[in-house]
Amino acid sequence: MARVLDHLPPAPATGIGSLPGTDAREAAKAATGSFEDFPHLPELPARGPGADMIGRTAGLLVELYARVEPSGWRIGDRPGRDTRRARSWLGEDLDALEEFTQGHEGLLKVQAVGPWTLAASLELRNGEAALSDPGACRDLAASLAEGLRLHLDEVRRRVPGARLVLQLDEPSLTAVLRGQVKTASGYRTHRAVDRQVVEATLRDVAGVHDGGPVVVHSCAPDVPFALLRRAGAAAVSFDFSLLTERDDEAIGEAVEAGTRLFAGVVPATDGPLSDPAGSVMGVRTLWRRLGLRPGLLPEAVTVTPACGLAGASPGYARSAYAHCVRAARSLADNPE
């Protein structure tokens, strides 16, 4: 247990990544001010193509480029306007983060789309997803790994005292494993990718962090906890409301192996928030059902929103972040 928990020290709460609005400084101020122990680099998809999840990560790729087509993002031959826009917005976000993290020496999280959601979302020249071509998947994963290496180096240069945590967003992972990603026509699906190939690719991409902590995030149902643990994830981030008792065994094994749980218990869109203790009541219930030691809760669980907050109002996003912090404090003060 101690080995992996030491690898990713206890951190009470953090955000997933995306926030509403278009102001990089306001977003950085919210992410760093709300989560003093564990801030993150915000993403602002409301700015348009290139600031969205896929476009932002496409801008990180090395020797592969993507452009916006009516059907989505498509791999192209050379960097164009869309690539330049994505890189420019990321630069603005990093400038703002650097401004608000002067002297920061704790954990700091950055996010990018993982190799399998990227392969399911980026189109080849023929209009089909890169997922349809095993060679294209390999090239994409290698390009992503090198881009992430450079990105992490840049963040280290800007915030030299931080201990970086890399989050890979994989909302399409379960669909990739089950053969549920639709073809361009919409009438068929791409065949399921072998689980060992999926695991090995994730392990290779995560390995660019030089042994640093990697979180894999999915707000889809049926997160493959065991596969992610074997692939080297120090933590798994998920929408807690989508768990069923079928997940109990995999979660119990993950916790006992030292994997941290990023429990998404705060709704990602506007609505009434329960009291902080009520937000983590389900986590306590899960702990009792698994027969785990209550005192382990604050060491093993980080409280987050259920997913990114791009669809929320700015006021709700700020309230949700504050609520995560209060809910985490409730969990630590009263784990029983």
C-alpha angles and dihedrals in degrees: 000000000000094000098067097030088056086049090060107025119219111283118178102210145351142162129261099232120263125083133180123259135039104257111108094194094051091049093049090048090052095047096046097038095049097044107037091163096045116015123172139208106262125228121209110196092171087081089074139243110001093033092064119098097261097039093048092054092042086059089060094056119115118225090350122090136188136202134192117260127177088262095049139271116349130189112247140182102254141015111276140173094296093053091047091049093050092050093046093053092047088052090053091050092050091049090053093045091050090051094054098040100057107149093005111153104170135079119318123185129211124185136212135163112267123240098261099048087045091052090049092049106039116079127220120225090272091059096250121120117267084242088078092067120057091200091053089050090054093048092047093050091049092049091047092049092053092045091051091049090056092043093052090048090053093050090048089053092051097042102027097173096053126104103222124223117194117213118198112200110216109167091148095050097100091048090051091051093048099043093246100130107113123231121238091269092054091224099095138031131230114255118263116268116237110263093229091055091048092049095046093049092049090049091052094049093045088050092070088077090076094236094317121137117284124195122196114207128199127162091188124102123266100030108196096236096171094050092049091049091052090047089061104261110159088198140014120216118203148154102267093204090065095059119111130187087261086074094055098092095047092047093048091050091048093051092046089051090054100257113151119229119222096201113202100209102145115081114251096218133056117288142109115307120219121226111288093252090053092053092061097037090101091054091054090047091051090050092053092047090052092047092235123157109266092219088064092064100088090043095051104034131067115189118228141157113276090252140337117318099225090118095051129090116258091247093051091047091056091047092048092053092049089047091054090056093048092046091051090051090051090052092051095044095047112019091163 
